[in-house]
Amino acid sequence: MTTTIRYPSTVQTVITTFETSPGDCQDLLDALTEAYDQFISKQPGFIAAGLHVNDAQTRIANYSQWQRRDDFQAMLRSDEMRERNRQLSALCRSFEPVLYDVAATFG
């Protein structure tokens, strides 16, 4: 499945921003890519995701879509994701996943 943004939407959108440094950006991107390849993308309710890096390599934004809010929350509560989040925390100053509903689309 691919990421499609539609309004109205029945899917749950999660946008996570990571604040990092240029020296850790690639390592953080690699860890996130591995987490998606090996674990997150295989979880029930996962639809699609994208990783975005700013030019200064100080921020990574992650956009993901899930069938239901509960699917995302169950993935976060899993032992494997809790361990991965501890590893991700070591590569950034902060990160915060926020759940959103699509309010409008354009284009």
C-alpha beads as a LAMMPS data file, in Angstrom:
LAMMPS data file: protein, C-alpha beads

107 atoms
106 bonds

1 atom types
1 bond types

-500.0 500.0 xlo xhi
-500.0 500.0 ylo yhi
-500.0 500.0 zlo zhi

Masses

1 110.0

Atoms # bond

1 1 1 0.000 0.000 0.000
2 1 1 1.157 3.572 -0.567
3 1 1 0.667 6.691 1.483
4 1 1 -2.326 8.662 0.271
5 1 1 -3.674 11.721 2.038
6 1 1 -7.438 12.086 1.637
7 1 1 -10.207 14.015 3.315
8 1 1 -12.290 12.659 4.811
9 1 1 -10.004 9.894 5.989
10 1 1 -10.610 6.711 7.919
11 1 1 -6.909 6.168 8.685
12 1 1 -4.845 7.432 11.602
13 1 1 -1.970 9.758 10.734
14 1 1 1.111 9.954 12.962
15 1 1 3.752 12.639 12.482
16 1 1 6.921 12.262 14.529
17 1 1 9.694 14.839 14.579
18 1 1 13.200 13.996 15.736
19 1 1 15.646 16.710 16.780
20 1 1 19.185 15.525 16.106
21 1 1 22.628 16.779 15.069
22 1 1 24.387 16.527 11.700
23 1 1 26.815 14.036 13.261
24 1 1 24.000 11.696 14.354
25 1 1 21.509 12.286 11.545
26 1 1 22.609 9.433 9.278
27 1 1 22.835 6.976 12.171
28 1 1 19.336 7.973 13.283
29 1 1 18.020 7.675 9.731
30 1 1 19.615 4.216 9.439
31 1 1 18.062 3.121 12.760
32 1 1 14.630 4.374 11.701
33 1 1 14.919 2.695 8.313
34 1 1 15.881 -0.576 9.988
35 1 1 12.976 -0.259 12.455
36 1 1 10.523 0.169 9.583
37 1 1 12.065 -2.574 7.448
38 1 1 12.338 -5.169 10.206
39 1 1 9.482 -4.412 12.584
40 1 1 7.110 -1.462 12.232
41 1 1 5.983 -2.164 8.652
42 1 1 5.050 -5.711 9.666
43 1 1 2.722 -4.676 12.489
44 1 1 -1.061 -5.052 12.237
45 1 1 -2.724 -1.927 10.888
46 1 1 0.400 -0.409 9.332
47 1 1 -0.324 1.214 5.958
48 1 1 2.715 3.250 4.905
49 1 1 5.349 5.706 6.089
50 1 1 7.921 8.192 4.878
51 1 1 11.085 9.671 6.373
52 1 1 12.134 13.245 5.604
53 1 1 15.434 14.974 6.495
54 1 1 15.974 18.743 6.527
55 1 1 18.921 20.321 4.665
56 1 1 20.857 21.053 7.871
57 1 1 20.471 17.412 8.994
58 1 1 19.152 18.572 12.375
59 1 1 15.609 17.252 12.029
60 1 1 13.959 14.118 10.736
61 1 1 10.216 14.069 10.178
62 1 1 8.356 10.786 9.964
63 1 1 4.876 10.523 8.472
64 1 1 3.013 7.257 8.937
65 1 1 -0.494 5.982 8.401
66 1 1 -2.280 3.295 10.394
67 1 1 -5.654 1.630 10.056
68 1 1 -6.565 2.563 13.622
69 1 1 -5.153 4.566 16.511
70 1 1 -5.093 1.369 18.587
71 1 1 -2.834 -0.331 16.005
72 1 1 -0.210 2.405 16.360
73 1 1 -0.455 2.423 20.148
74 1 1 -0.104 -1.375 20.324
75 1 1 3.064 -1.178 18.209
76 1 1 4.481 1.509 20.531
77 1 1 3.765 -0.604 23.621
78 1 1 5.479 -3.705 22.258
79 1 1 8.706 -4.797 23.953
80 1 1 10.615 -4.568 20.673
81 1 1 9.525 -1.000 19.944
82 1 1 10.200 0.104 23.496
83 1 1 13.782 -1.159 23.106
84 1 1 14.135 0.477 19.699
85 1 1 12.857 3.771 21.118
86 1 1 15.571 3.664 23.775
87 1 1 18.145 3.270 20.984
88 1 1 16.579 6.092 18.958
89 1 1 16.630 8.345 22.022
90 1 1 20.400 7.936 22.232
91 1 1 20.729 9.378 18.688
92 1 1 18.604 12.492 19.146
93 1 1 17.840 15.272 21.598
94 1 1 14.117 14.590 21.450
95 1 1 11.350 13.005 19.464
96 1 1 7.602 13.205 19.727
97 1 1 4.978 11.162 17.903
98 1 1 1.676 13.019 17.547
99 1 1 -1.543 11.491 16.218
100 1 1 -3.532 13.599 13.747
101 1 1 -6.772 13.462 11.799
102 1 1 -6.801 14.787 8.228
103 1 1 -8.627 18.129 8.260
104 1 1 -8.222 19.113 4.593
105 1 1 -6.243 18.204 1.460
106 1 1 -5.136 20.226 -1.564
107 1 1 -3.879 19.305 -4.997

Bonds

1 1 1 2
2 1 2 3
3 1 3 4
4 1 4 5
5 1 5 6
6 1 6 7
7 1 7 8
8 1 8 9
9 1 9 10
10 1 10 11
11 1 11 12
12 1 12 13
13 1 13 14
14 1 14 15
15 1 15 16
16 1 16 17
17 1 17 18
18 1 18 19
19 1 19 20
20 1 20 21
21 1 21 22
22 1 22 23
23 1 23 24
24 1 24 25
25 1 25 26
26 1 26 27
27 1 27 28
28 1 28 29
29 1 29 30
30 1 30 31
31 1 31 32
32 1 32 33
33 1 33 34
34 1 34 35
35 1 35 36
36 1 36 37
37 1 37 38
38 1 38 39
39 1 39 40
40 1 40 41
41 1 41 42
42 1 42 43
43 1 43 44
44 1 44 45
45 1 45 46
46 1 46 47
47 1 47 48
48 1 48 49
49 1 49 50
50 1 50 51
51 1 51 52
52 1 52 53
53 1 53 54
54 1 54 55
55 1 55 56
56 1 56 57
57 1 57 58
58 1 58 59
59 1 59 60
60 1 60 61
61 1 61 62
62 1 62 63
63 1 63 64
64 1 64 65
65 1 65 66
66 1 66 67
67 1 67 68
68 1 68 69
69 1 69 70
70 1 70 71
71 1 71 72
72 1 72 73
73 1 73 74
74 1 74 75
75 1 75 76
76 1 76 77
77 1 77 78
78 1 78 79
79 1 79 80
80 1 80 81
81 1 81 82
82 1 82 83
83 1 83 84
84 1 84 85
85 1 85 86
86 1 86 87
87 1 87 88
88 1 88 89
89 1 89 90
90 1 90 91
91 1 91 92
92 1 92 93
93 1 93 94
94 1 94 95
95 1 95 96
96 1 96 97
97 1 97 98
98 1 98 99
99 1 99 100
100 1 100 101
101 1 101 102
102 1 102 103
103 1 103 104
104 1 104 105
105 1 105 106
106 1 106 107
